[in-house]
Amino acid sequence: MIYDEYKIGKPIPKITNECVFKGTLIKKNWYGKKQLRFLKLVDSGELQYYKGQNELKGSITIGPMTEIKRTEKTVLNITCLKKKREYILI
């Protein structure tokens, strides 16, 4: 285990790229059409989405340069400042 230099005694968890959450999402593409995607959140902070169960379509890395805003009851806007892209999850 790796220990944090500021909080001695509390181990920092290792990133193992294990799946933390699986589910489905509906997202808007660049033309405003809705698309159904399979979602996988990995413990490294990467949100991967697939068409079907195994065709990787893209990924979003959630980190300090990412803004997540809830605009409506069921709508999330994820803005990645590093890629300069905005994702709309319904």
N, C-alpha and C positions, 0 to 999 in steps of 0.2 A: 504494500500500500504506500501511496505517496502522501506525505503530510503537508498541510498548509503551513507556511512559515509564520503566519500571523495567529493562527489558532492551533497551537501545538496540542496534539492528542486527539484531534478530530480528523480522521482520514478523508481524503478527497476520493470520491468514487472514480474508478477507472471507466473510460469510455470503451465499450465493447461492441458498439454498433448493433445492439440487440433491439428488437422491435418493442416499443413501449405501448403503442396504440395502433389498432387497425380499424378501418371503417370505410365509409363511402362519403363522398362530398360532391356537391354540384358547384361548378365554377363557371364563371363567364369567360369566354375567350375574347380575343381582341375585337371581334365583330359584334359582341354583345349577345351571342348565342350561348345557351346554357349547355354544359357538358357534364355527364356523370363520370366520375373518376373513383378509382379505388385508392385509398389513402393509407400510408404507413409512416408513422412517426418513430424515428430512431433516437436512442438516448444521446447521440451526439448533437441533437438539435436540428437534424435534417428532416424535412417533410418531403417524402417522395410520393408522387402520384402516378398511377398506372392506368392504362386503358385495358380493361379486362383484368386478369389476375397477374399477368407477368410481363406485359409490354410497358416498360418504363417510358413515360412521356415527359417527365421533368422533375425538378426538385427545387425546394426553397430551403435555404439555410437560415434558421432562426437564431439570431445572435444579437449583439449590441447595436448593429447597424440596421435592425429590422424594427419597424413600427407596426403594431397590431391595434386596430381600432374597430370597435363594434359600432356600426352605423345604424343598424336596425336590430330587431329582436333576434333574427336568424341570419344576419349578414355580417361577415367579418371582412375588413379590408386589411390585407397584409402588404406593406410597402417595404421593399428591399432597397435601401439606399445604396448598397454596394452594386447591385445589378441595375439600379434605376428602373425598377419594374413595380407594378402594382397588381396584386392578385385579389380577386373578389370571390370569397367563398360564401355560398348560400346554404 
